[in-house]
Amino acid sequence: MKHNRRSTLKRIDFHSDKNIWEQRQIKRAIELNLGISDPSKLKIIAKCLAANKHSFDELVQKIYYHLKIEEPVY
């Protein structure tokens, strides 16, 4: 069976009522000093190399929204 990357992106479930920083796995990682401890320290570097830049930009906006962090203005 051929794996379609586009369909994989559509399967990401952002319907959790719990803030990402309140999820058990994230809280445990913070306790272990893995990664960052709060969203203000998060930096997302996103650059689209594909032809469909609009879809990519929409995806990045959704990521910022669901992480509850402000999208930087360039």
RAJOFEN-V20349 format. One record per residue. N is the residue number from 1. RES is the residue in one small letter. PSI is psi in whole degrees, 0 to 359 (999 if undefined). Layout:
# RAJOFEN-V20349
N & RES & PSI
N & RES & PSI
This chain:
# RAJOFEN-V20349
1 & m & 129
2 & k & 133
3 & h & 127
4 & n & 117
5 & r & 321
6 & r & 317
7 & s & 330
8 & t & 317
9 & l & 325
10 & k & 342
11 & r & 353
12 & i & 126
13 & d & 109
14 & f & 23
15 & h & 18
16 & s & 138
17 & d & 346
18 & k & 134
19 & n & 142
20 & i & 325
21 & w & 349
22 & e & 356
23 & q & 144
24 & r & 315
25 & q & 321
26 & i & 316
27 & k & 320
28 & r & 319
29 & a & 321
30 & i & 318
31 & e & 326
32 & l & 6
33 & n & 38
34 & l & 126
35 & g & 210
36 & i & 160
37 & s & 346
38 & d & 159
39 & p & 338
40 & s & 342
41 & k & 0
42 & l & 133
43 & k & 119
44 & i & 125
45 & i & 110
46 & a & 127
47 & k & 125
48 & c & 126
49 & l & 356
50 & a & 171
51 & a & 329
52 & n & 73
53 & k & 327
54 & h & 314
55 & s & 320
56 & f & 314
57 & d & 320
58 & e & 318
59 & l & 315
60 & v & 319
61 & q & 319
62 & k & 321
63 & i & 312
64 & y & 316
65 & y & 312
66 & h & 335
67 & l & 351
68 & k & 45
69 & i & 156
70 & e & 138
71 & e & 131
72 & p & 151
73 & v & 125
74 & y & 999
